[in-house]
Amino acid sequence: MPEKSDGKAGLPRTGRLSRGAIAGMAVARAGLAHLGHKAQSLTRDAAQEAQARTAHEAELGRILFAALNQLKGTALKASQLMSMELGFLPEGMRQELARAHYQVTPLNRALVIKVLRQEFDQDPHALFQHFEPQAFAAASLGQVHAATLASGDAVAVKLQYPGMAASIGSDMRMLRSLLRTLGGHSKTLPNTDIIDRVMADIELKLAEELDYLHEAEALQWFAQHLTLPGLVIPQPVMERTTKRVLTMQHLAGQHVNEWLLTQPSQEQRDRYGQLLFDTFLHCAFVLHRVQADPHPGNYLFMADGQLGLLDFGCTRALDPSFCAAVSTVWSALLHTPMDTATLQQAYRELGLISPTLSVDDFCTQLLPALADMQAWQRLPFTVPVYDFSRHPPYPGTKPEHQRMAVQFLQAVPPDLPYFDRAYLGLTQLLKTLGARVRTSNHWIR
């Protein structure tokens, strides 16, 4: 059969032969890079070897990203999600995959009309009083257009790129294969079982994110339950919503970088920062459901001092027992001295470590490997009011610590990647704001 192609620059390659060839080329490049790394290691001393290992892992990350960037679509979205799995990949690889956050693939006018016809059997002018054919926002899975309903209400219309849902299964199989192959060239990747569990979870969430009816439900659920003063969540227009088209209220506001150009006062920064921080804690520990694909573009700073929350395609209902264990872990980290017995028991309950891991190995080997990450996570909670402008960047994981963690960590709790993503996104946004936030709370103390 002939190779499928949409013929549009920047759109996902949909043909199996084309996508398979991209993955195969990545595997070949990884193998050559590994052979070169091994050959040169014969002439290096210990210090040079550590530096070369870090450089080699960054090179593997570049190889993986290059393949995913060509595949685009769900593969590129998976790249974004993997880059936010704290501790899952070596830091060099994680940084390379993070580049996926800056990729966009806009549709042209003809394809926009085609998607709307396929979903509603009508042209844009029949569906809307006005429809802007040029997207005002674009990402890895879809793009957003401004429109006006017959009632005169302004709406945002999110259209999914063609072929996204059909590519999930094949893309994730290729990603698993690529990661397993890369794992053979690096001792700092998790074992196959952990890779398979994380990738299966990403595949499940991608399928949910590609179902815009699921996102419409999430918008309605959060509007009903997340009722903190100052928050605004746009509601879907269900008669103009399908699995591939989501129409919702249009919110007027500025994204964070635009808002900061207006030179807001420190008081304004602090007020928004407090609202963001309180929202995260309330979602995690009261509602047990988080928005799990954080991005600065998902927040609108509105003229009346309210905060608009956008993009609920990727949310996660957290198990209450997981939330209780996280509360226990972070509280134990804050104790002086650290409550290692409580911490080890909570790690066991989360399934992070084996019940047979000795106290000595836990304290003398695993905890030192996790120390930098744990210190970074708990830092905002060490004082009643924390200045996020001084918050250090995520420290990453040293190669020797990554190898130690991989050796002792036996599983990733299903809820942990979503909690970590939400927290990482929160800290990055609060740092951008330069907000001073009251961090004392009922759950982490």
C-alpha positions in Angstrom: 0.0 0.0 0.0 1.2 3.5 -0.6 2.7 5.5 2.3 0.2 7.8 4.0 1.1 11.5 4.0 -0.8 14.7 4.6 1.8 16.6 2.6 1.8 19.5 5.1 5.1 20.6 6.5 5.2 20.2 10.3 2.3 17.8 10.6 2.8 14.2 11.9 4.0 11.6 9.6 1.2 9.0 9.6 2.6 6.2 7.5 3.9 3.1 9.4 6.9 2.7 7.1 7.9 6.3 7.6 7.5 6.2 11.4 9.2 2.9 11.7 12.2 4.1 9.6 12.6 7.1 12.0 12.6 4.9 15.0 15.0 2.4 13.4 17.4 5.3 12.5 17.3 6.4 16.1 18.2 2.9 17.3 21.1 2.8 14.9 22.4 6.2 15.9 22.2 5.2 19.6 24.2 2.0 18.9 26.9 4.0 17.0 27.1 6.6 19.8 27.5 3.8 22.4 30.2 2.1 20.5 32.1 5.4 20.2 31.6 6.1 23.9 32.9 2.6 24.9 35.9 2.8 22.6 37.0 6.2 24.0 36.5 5.0 27.6 39.6 2.9 27.3 41.8 6.0 27.4 39.9 8.0 30.1 40.6 8.3 33.8 37.8 8.2 36.4 37.1 12.0 36.3 37.0 12.1 32.5 34.8 9.0 32.4 32.1 10.6 34.7 32.1 13.7 32.5 31.9 11.6 29.3 29.1 9.5 30.7 27.0 12.6 31.3 27.8 13.9 27.8 26.9 10.4 26.4 23.5 10.4 28.1 22.8 13.9 26.7 23.6 12.6 23.2 21.2 9.7 23.7 18.6 12.3 24.7 19.3 14.3 21.5 18.9 11.2 19.4 15.6 10.3 21.1 14.3 13.9 20.8 15.3 14.1 17.1 13.2 11.0 16.4 10.2 12.2 18.4 10.4 15.7 16.8 10.1 14.0 13.3 7.2 11.8 14.5 5.5 14.8 16.1 1.9 14.3 17.3 1.4 11.8 20.2 5.1 10.9 20.2 6.1 14.5 20.7 3.5 14.9 23.5 4.9 11.8 25.2 8.3 13.5 25.0 6.9 16.5 27.0 5.4 14.2 29.6 8.6 12.1 30.0 10.6 15.3 30.5 8.5 16.1 33.6 8.9 12.7 35.2 11.3 13.7 38.0 14.0 11.1 38.4 12.7 8.8 35.6 15.4 9.7 33.1 19.0 10.8 33.4 19.1 14.6 33.6 20.8 15.0 30.2 18.1 13.1 28.5 15.3 14.9 30.5 16.7 18.3 29.4 16.7 17.3 25.8 13.2 16.0 25.8 12.0 19.2 27.5 12.6 21.0 24.2 9.3 19.4 23.0 7.4 22.1 25.0 8.4 24.6 22.3 7.2 22.8 19.2 4.0 23.8 17.4 2.4 22.3 14.2 -0.4 24.6 13.0 -3.0 23.4 10.5 -3.8 25.4 7.4 -7.3 26.7 6.6 -8.3 23.8 4.4 -7.5 21.2 7.0 -9.3 23.3 9.7 -12.5 23.2 7.6 -12.0 19.5 6.9 -11.9 18.7 10.6 -15.1 20.7 11.3 -16.9 19.1 8.4 -15.9 15.6 9.6 -17.1 16.3 13.1 -20.3 18.3 12.5 -21.0 17.8 8.7 -21.1 21.6 8.5 -18.7 24.5 7.5 -17.5 27.0 10.1 -19.9 29.7 9.0 -22.8 27.4 9.7 -21.6 26.5 13.2 -20.5 30.0 14.3 -21.5 33.6 13.7 -17.7 34.2 13.2 -14.8 31.8 13.0 -11.2 32.9 12.9 -9.3 30.5 10.5 -5.9 31.5 11.9 -5.2 29.7 15.2 -4.1 31.9 18.1 -2.5 28.9 20.0 -1.0 25.7 18.8 0.7 22.7 20.5 1.6 19.1 19.8 -1.9 17.6 19.6 -4.1 20.5 18.5 -4.7 24.2 18.1 -7.2 26.8 19.2 -9.3 29.3 17.2 -11.3 32.3 18.3 -15.0 32.2 17.3 -18.4 33.8 18.1 -21.6 31.9 18.7 -25.0 32.9 17.2 -25.8 34.4 20.6 -22.8 36.7 20.3 -20.8 34.9 23.1 -17.1 34.7 22.4 -15.7 31.1 22.5 -12.4 29.3 21.9 -12.5 26.3 19.6 -9.8 23.6 20.0 -9.3 21.4 17.0 -7.3 18.1 17.1 -4.8 17.4 14.4 -5.8 14.6 12.1 -4.5 11.1 12.8 -3.6 11.7 16.4 -5.7 8.9 18.0 -4.7 6.4 15.4 -1.0 6.8 16.1 -1.0 6.3 19.9 -0.5 2.6 19.9 2.2 2.4 17.3 4.0 5.5 18.8 4.1 4.1 22.3 5.4 0.7 21.1 8.2 2.5 19.3 8.9 4.6 22.4 9.1 1.5 24.6 11.5 -0.1 22.1 13.6 3.0 21.9 13.9 3.4 25.6 14.8 -0.3 26.1 17.5 0.0 23.5 18.8 3.2 25.0 18.7 1.5 28.4 21.2 -1.0 27.0 23.5 1.9 26.3 23.2 3.6 29.7 23.2 2.2 33.3 21.1 5.2 34.5 17.8 4.3 32.9 15.2 2.4 35.0 14.6 -1.3 34.5 12.3 -2.6 31.8 9.3 -3.1 34.2 9.4 0.6 35.4 9.8 1.8 31.8 6.8 -0.3 30.7 4.6 0.9 33.6 5.4 4.6 33.0 4.9 4.3 29.3 1.6 2.4 29.8 0.3 5.2 32.0 1.4 7.9 29.5 -0.4 5.9 26.8 -3.6 5.8 28.9 -3.5 9.6 29.6 -2.8 10.4 25.9 -5.9 8.5 24.9 -7.9 10.5 27.5 -6.3 13.8 26.4 -7.3 13.1 22.8 -11.0 12.6 23.9 -12.2 16.2 24.1 -15.5 15.0 25.6 -13.4 13.8 28.5 -11.8 17.3 28.8 -15.3 18.8 28.7 -16.3 16.6 31.7 -13.2 17.7 33.5 -13.9 21.4 32.9 -17.4 20.9 34.4 -16.1 18.8 37.3 -13.4 21.4 38.4 -15.8 24.3 38.0 -18.2 22.5 40.4 -15.6 21.4 42.9 -12.7 23.9 42.7 -14.5 26.9 44.1 -11.7 28.9 45.7 -12.4 32.6 45.4 -10.6 34.2 42.4 -10.6 31.2 40.1 -12.4 31.1 36.7 -12.7 27.9 34.7 -14.2 28.2 31.2 -17.2 25.9 30.5 -17.7 23.8 27.4 -20.4 24.5 24.8 -21.6 20.9 24.5 -23.6 21.3 21.2 -20.3 22.4 19.6 -18.1 19.8 21.2 -17.1 16.3 20.0 -14.2 13.9 20.7 -12.0 16.0 18.3 -13.5 19.5 18.7 -13.9 21.3 22.0 -15.7 24.6 22.1 -15.6 26.5 25.4 -16.1 30.0 26.8 -13.4 32.4 25.8 -11.6 34.1 28.7 -10.0 37.5 28.3 -6.7 37.8 30.0 -2.9 37.8 29.6 -0.5 34.9 29.9 2.2 35.3 32.6 5.0 36.8 30.4 2.6 39.3 28.9 1.2 40.2 32.4 4.7 40.7 33.8 5.4 43.3 31.1 2.7 45.4 32.7 5.0 45.7 35.8 2.6 44.4 38.4 3.4 45.3 42.0 4.9 42.8 44.4 1.5 42.7 46.2 -0.2 41.6 43.0 2.5 38.9 42.3 2.1 37.6 45.9 -1.7 37.5 45.6 -1.7 35.5 42.4 1.2 33.3 43.8 -0.8 32.5 46.9 -3.9 31.6 44.8 -1.8 29.2 42.7 -0.2 27.6 45.7 -3.5 27.2 47.6 -5.1 25.8 44.5 -2.4 23.1 44.2 -2.7 22.0 47.8 -6.5 22.1 47.7 -6.6 20.0 44.5 -4.1 17.4 45.8 -5.1 17.0 49.4 -8.8 17.9 49.5 -10.2 17.2 46.0 -7.6 14.4 45.2 -7.6 15.4 41.6 -4.9 17.5 39.9 -4.4 19.3 36.6 -1.3 17.2 35.6 0.1 18.8 32.4 1.3 22.2 33.8 2.4 24.9 31.4 2.5 28.7 31.8 0.1 29.0 28.9 -2.6 27.3 30.9 -3.1 30.3 33.2 -4.7 33.7 32.4 -4.2 36.8 34.5 -7.5 38.6 34.1 -8.2 42.3 34.4 -10.4 42.0 37.4 -7.7 40.2 39.4 -9.1 36.7 38.8 -7.1 33.8 37.5 -8.3 31.8 34.5 -7.4 28.1 34.5 -7.2 26.5 31.0 -6.5 23.1 29.5 -7.9 20.2 31.5 -7.1 17.5 29.0 -4.7 15.8 31.4 -6.0 15.4 34.9 -5.5 12.7 37.5 -7.7 11.5 40.3 -5.3 10.7 43.1 -5.9 7.8 45.5 -6.5 9.2 49.0 -4.0 6.7 50.5 -1.3 8.1 48.1 -2.0 11.6 49.2 -1.7 10.6 52.8 1.6 8.9 52.1 2.9 12.0 50.3 1.9 14.1 53.3 3.8 11.6 55.6 6.9 11.6 53.3 7.2 15.4 53.0 6.5 15.9 56.7 9.2 13.4 57.6 11.7 15.2 55.4 11.0 18.4 57.3 11.8 16.9 60.7 15.1 17.8 62.4 16.7 15.3 62.4 15.0 13.7 59.5 12.5 11.0 60.6 14.1 8.2 58.6 12.0 5.4 60.1 8.7 7.0 59.1 10.1 7.9 55.7 11.2 4.4 55.0 7.8 3.0 56.0 6.0 5.5 53.8 8.2 4.6 50.9 7.3 1.0 51.4 3.6 1.8 51.5 4.0 3.7 48.2 5.7 0.7 46.7 8.8 2.8 45.9 11.1 0.4 47.7 11.1 -3.3 48.5 9.9 -4.3 52.0 13.2 -6.2 52.3 15.4 -3.2 51.8 17.5 -2.9 55.0 17.6 0.2 57.2 21.3 0.5 56.6 21.0 0.5 52.8 18.1 2.9 52.9 19.9 5.4 55.1 23.5 5.1 53.7 22.9 4.5 50.0 19.4 5.4 48.8 18.8 8.6 50.9 22.1 10.2 49.8 21.2 9.5 46.2 17.8 11.2 46.7 19.1 14.0 48.9 19.4 16.8 46.3 15.9 16.2 44.9 14.3 15.9 48.4 16.0 19.1 49.6 14.7 21.0 46.5 11.2 19.7 47.0 10.9 20.5 50.7 12.7 23.9 50.6 9.5 26.1 50.2 8.0 24.4 53.3 11.0 25.1 55.6 9.8 28.7 56.4 6.3 30.1 57.0 6.6 32.5 54.0 8.8 31.5 51.1 10.2 33.8 48.4 10.0 31.8 45.2 12.2 34.3 43.3 15.1 32.7 45.1 14.0 29.1 44.5 16.8 27.2 42.8 16.2 25.3 39.5 15.4 21.6 39.8 18.8 20.1 40.6 18.6 17.0 38.4 20.3 13.8 39.4 24.0 13.1 39.3 24.8 10.0 37.2 26.1 8.1 40.2 23.0 9.0 42.2 20.8 8.0 39.3 22.4 4.6 39.2 22.0 4.1 42.9 18.3 5.2 42.8 17.6 2.9 39.9 19.2 0.0 41.8 16.9 0.4 44.9 13.6 1.9 43.6 11.4 -1.0 42.5 8.4 0.8 41.1 6.8 4.1 40.4 3.4 4.7 42.1 0.8 5.4 39.4 -0.1 8.7 40.9 3.4 10.0 41.6 4.3 11.3 38.1 1.1 13.4 38.0 1.7 14.9 41.5 5.4 15.6 40.6 4.4 17.2 37.3 1.9 19.5 39.0 4.3 20.5 41.7 7.2 21.1 39.3 4.9 23.3 37.1 3.7 25.2 40.2 7.2 26.0 41.4 8.3 27.1 38.0 5.4 29.5 37.6 5.8 30.9 41.1 9.5 31.5 40.4 8.6 33.3 37.2 6.1 35.5 39.2 8.7 36.1 41.9 5.9 35.5 44.4 6.2 35.4 48.2 3.8 32.7 49.4 2.6 31.5 52.8 3.5 27.9 52.6 2.5 26.7 56.0 -0.5 24.3 55.7 -2.3 21.4 57.3 -0.8 18.6 55.2 3.0 19.2 55.0 4.4 20.3 58.3 
